[in-house]
Amino acid sequence: MVDAGPSWTKERVELLRRLWIDGRSASQIAAEIGGVSRNAVIGKIHRLGLAGRVLKAESEPAAPAPASTRRPRAEEAPAPAPRPATVVAPAPVSLALVPQPGPSGPADVALPVSERVTIMELREFMCRWPMGDPATPDFRFCGARSITGLPYCPHHASIAYQPAAERKRDRRVAGFR
């Protein structure tokens, strides 16, 4: 069985309090008390409600504060008001962000159904715009000739790629910032 080390007797706790109020670090207190780690000192300080002192900029131990200017102990200080829980609501979906059909009609009608391709028929030079519901057997890709270096044909590229200024304007119209 592992020995837990020396227990926190009243004398050791009083020495801890005095050293902490004097401005000693947790490492210095652990070394002076002996038999406890820095983390054990920090834990005890928190359990005693002594945490939260303001240290001076110099590295020397601070002189004890006069009784009239000392910080109140945890049991004397009023409890902080609980913070309300922050709930983040999902952003509303706006139809303004959904690509709208152009003058030529809906995007799914840009190519006759007979010219659409399955994933097995899809080649590097073909438009990869998905058409239909992927869960259904009639799901296809556009398959028209794509723009060199892009995955889409000119029609679907105009839907997928918008100038930055136009995207910002669309977001403002939709109520997003």
C-alpha positions as CSV (number, residue, x, y, z in Angstrom):
1,M,0.0,0.0,0.0
2,V,1.3,3.5,-0.9
3,D,1.8,5.9,2.0
4,A,-0.2,9.1,1.3
5,G,2.4,11.1,3.1
6,P,2.0,13.4,6.1
7,S,-1.6,14.5,6.8
8,W,-2.7,18.1,7.0
9,T,-2.6,18.7,10.7
10,K,-3.9,21.9,12.2
11,E,-0.3,23.1,12.7
12,R,0.6,22.3,9.0
13,V,-2.6,24.1,7.8
14,E,-1.8,27.2,9.9
15,L,1.8,27.2,8.6
16,L,0.4,26.9,5.0
17,R,-2.0,29.8,5.6
18,R,0.7,32.0,7.1
19,L,3.2,31.3,4.3
20,W,0.5,31.8,1.6
21,I,-0.5,35.2,3.1
22,D,3.1,36.1,3.3
23,G,3.2,35.8,-0.5
24,R,5.2,32.6,-0.8
25,S,4.8,30.4,-3.9
26,A,3.3,26.9,-3.7
27,S,6.7,25.4,-4.4
28,Q,8.3,27.4,-1.6
29,I,5.5,26.4,0.8
30,A,5.9,22.7,-0.1
31,A,9.6,22.9,0.5
32,E,9.2,24.6,3.9
33,I,6.3,22.3,5.1
34,G,8.1,19.2,3.8
35,G,6.5,15.9,2.7
36,V,4.0,17.5,0.4
37,S,4.1,18.4,-3.3
38,R,3.5,21.7,-4.9
39,N,0.2,20.4,-6.3
40,A,-0.9,19.2,-2.8
41,V,-0.3,22.7,-1.6
42,I,-2.3,24.2,-4.4
43,G,-5.1,21.8,-3.8
44,K,-5.2,22.6,-0.1
45,I,-5.1,26.3,-0.8
46,H,-8.1,26.0,-3.0
47,R,-10.0,23.8,-0.5
48,L,-9.3,26.4,2.2
49,G,-10.6,29.2,0.0
50,L,-7.2,31.0,0.0
51,A,-6.7,31.2,-3.7
52,G,-7.0,34.5,-5.6
53,R,-4.4,36.6,-3.9
54,V,-2.7,39.3,-6.0
55,L,1.1,38.9,-6.1
56,K,3.5,41.8,-6.3
57,A,5.7,42.2,-9.4
58,E,9.0,41.6,-7.5
59,S,10.1,38.0,-6.8
60,E,10.7,38.6,-3.1
61,P,8.0,37.4,-0.6
62,A,5.4,40.1,0.0
63,A,5.0,41.6,3.5
64,P,1.7,40.6,5.2
65,A,-1.1,43.0,4.5
66,P,-2.5,45.0,7.4
67,A,-5.7,43.6,8.8
68,S,-7.8,46.5,7.5
69,T,-6.7,46.0,3.9
70,R,-6.6,42.2,3.8
71,R,-8.8,40.4,1.3
72,P,-11.9,38.7,2.9
73,R,-11.8,35.0,3.2
74,A,-14.2,32.8,1.2
75,E,-16.6,32.4,4.1
76,E,-16.8,36.2,4.6
77,A,-17.1,37.1,0.9
78,P,-20.5,37.0,-0.8
79,A,-20.9,34.2,-3.2
80,P,-20.6,35.2,-6.8
81,A,-23.9,35.3,-8.8
82,P,-24.3,32.2,-11.0
83,R,-23.9,32.9,-14.7
84,P,-26.7,32.0,-16.9
85,A,-26.1,29.1,-19.3
86,T,-25.2,30.1,-22.8
87,V,-27.3,28.4,-25.4
88,V,-26.2,28.8,-29.0
89,A,-29.1,28.5,-31.4
90,P,-28.5,27.1,-34.8
91,A,-28.3,29.7,-37.5
92,P,-31.5,30.1,-39.5
93,V,-31.4,28.8,-43.0
94,S,-32.3,31.3,-45.6
95,L,-33.5,30.6,-49.1
96,A,-31.4,33.5,-50.2
97,L,-28.3,31.3,-49.7
98,V,-29.7,28.4,-51.8
99,P,-28.8,28.7,-55.4
100,Q,-31.8,30.0,-57.3
101,P,-32.6,28.8,-60.7
102,G,-31.3,31.1,-63.4
103,P,-33.2,32.3,-66.5
104,S,-32.7,28.9,-68.2
105,G,-34.7,27.1,-65.4
106,P,-33.8,24.9,-62.5
107,A,-30.3,23.5,-62.3
108,D,-31.5,19.9,-62.5
109,V,-32.9,20.6,-66.0
110,A,-29.6,22.0,-67.4
111,L,-29.0,18.6,-69.0
112,P,-31.4,16.0,-70.3
113,V,-31.9,13.1,-68.0
114,S,-30.6,10.8,-70.7
115,E,-27.2,12.5,-70.7
116,R,-26.7,12.4,-66.9
117,V,-24.1,9.8,-65.6
118,T,-23.7,7.5,-62.7
119,I,-20.7,7.5,-60.5
120,M,-19.3,4.5,-62.5
121,E,-19.6,6.4,-65.8
122,L,-18.2,9.7,-64.4
123,R,-14.8,10.7,-66.0
124,E,-12.3,13.4,-65.1
125,F,-13.5,15.8,-67.8
126,M,-17.2,15.5,-66.8
127,C,-19.2,17.8,-64.5
128,R,-19.6,16.3,-61.1
129,W,-22.7,18.3,-60.0
130,P,-25.0,15.9,-58.1
131,M,-28.5,15.7,-59.4
132,G,-31.3,14.2,-57.4
133,D,-31.3,12.4,-54.1
134,P,-28.2,10.2,-53.4
135,A,-30.5,7.7,-51.6
136,T,-32.5,6.9,-54.7
137,P,-31.4,4.6,-57.6
138,D,-32.0,7.4,-60.2
139,F,-29.3,9.6,-58.6
140,R,-26.9,10.9,-61.3
141,F,-24.2,13.5,-62.0
142,C,-24.5,16.2,-64.6
143,G,-21.8,14.7,-66.9
144,A,-21.5,17.7,-69.2
145,R,-18.1,18.9,-70.3
146,S,-16.4,20.5,-67.3
147,I,-14.3,23.7,-67.3
148,T,-10.6,22.8,-67.4
149,G,-9.3,22.7,-63.8
150,L,-12.8,22.8,-62.2
151,P,-15.2,20.0,-61.4
152,Y,-18.2,21.6,-62.9
153,C,-19.6,22.7,-66.3
154,P,-20.0,26.4,-67.0
155,H,-23.7,26.4,-65.8
156,H,-23.0,24.6,-62.5
157,A,-19.7,26.6,-61.9
158,S,-21.8,29.8,-62.1
159,I,-23.9,28.4,-59.3
160,A,-21.0,27.0,-57.2
161,Y,-18.6,29.9,-57.5
162,Q,-19.7,33.4,-56.8
163,P,-17.6,36.5,-56.5
164,A,-16.7,37.4,-52.9
165,A,-18.7,40.7,-53.1
166,E,-21.8,38.9,-54.3
167,R,-21.5,36.3,-51.4
168,K,-21.2,39.1,-48.9
169,R,-24.2,40.9,-50.3
170,D,-26.2,37.6,-50.2
171,R,-25.3,37.0,-46.6
172,R,-26.3,40.5,-45.6
173,V,-29.7,40.0,-47.4
174,A,-30.1,36.7,-45.5
175,G,-29.5,38.4,-42.1
176,F,-26.1,36.9,-41.4
177,R,-23.1,39.1,-40.5
